[in-house]
Amino acid sequence: MSLFWRIFGLNAVVLGSATALLLWAPVTVSVPVVLTEAVILVGGLAVMLVANAALLRWGLAPMDRVTRLMTTVDLLRPGQRLPEQGGGEVAELVRTFNAMLDRLENERATSSARVLLAQEAERRRIAQELHDEVGQSMTAILLALKRAADEAAPPLRDELHQAQEITRSSLDEVRRLVRRLRPGVLDDLGLVAALTSLTHDFATHTGLQVVRRFDADLPALEPETELVLYRVAQESLTNVARHADAERIEVTLQRTDDAVVLAITDDGRGIKAACEGAGIRGMRERALLIGAGLDIAPAPAAGTEVRLTAPVVPRKQT
């Protein structure tokens, strides 16, 4: 039934009921109208309006559901759909709306994948240039300062040693930036070693207590999956250091039947869903890249838990 005939039928039911009451009810209308008759007519009109409003509310309920979902849908949380019930124009509208969401989610996932892959390629290029150009240049400067310090007189030697320490600290910072841009240990030794190195460096620089719990029987994953897990852990730790005011962080990596679950739990002050910024939305986009689910919720005791559930896709044989 089309939407036009649905509304027409609902109004016909109300008007037909009112006409039947006027035909068979023992009610007459005087001229001029007396007070009692006016009260009855106004009461009947009110009943008709209420009945009509209730029937229209029931008949147009699918439209209300479509409107609510249109105002709240988030393409970074895929799978939000309306039930397709009945037939006619309303059901067709729901089916079309669900198909539109499928298309938008696929397009968003494809475009996000292109952007994230381009970002990783640029990170790799910058990290390589920092390692090859800046790192080697600073290493050469350290060697030159050492030779000069060995041959200098004591007053100048102390200043050269101080310059050596500043250069060495700067070189360590460049190497740390290179690891953040592109973790070479992830490519060489795998996800567990990369997460271990990440959490160790994080604990060293922030002074926070980091507890690691990694399963021993983790499967071999695709490089994209490992990179997403690493980046989500990296962003989560950064958010904890900046916003959580925490003292202890627990990083777990576990295997379920068909997925690998990464969880980062802190004992800080927690986070509200309304506070999601660019970092969290970036994590959601990365999760979409591998078809993973990302949940951010209050921890059981206190603080916040970030949980990424990534489907197990075996590493392709080369």
Disulfide bonds with the S-S distance in Angstrom:
none
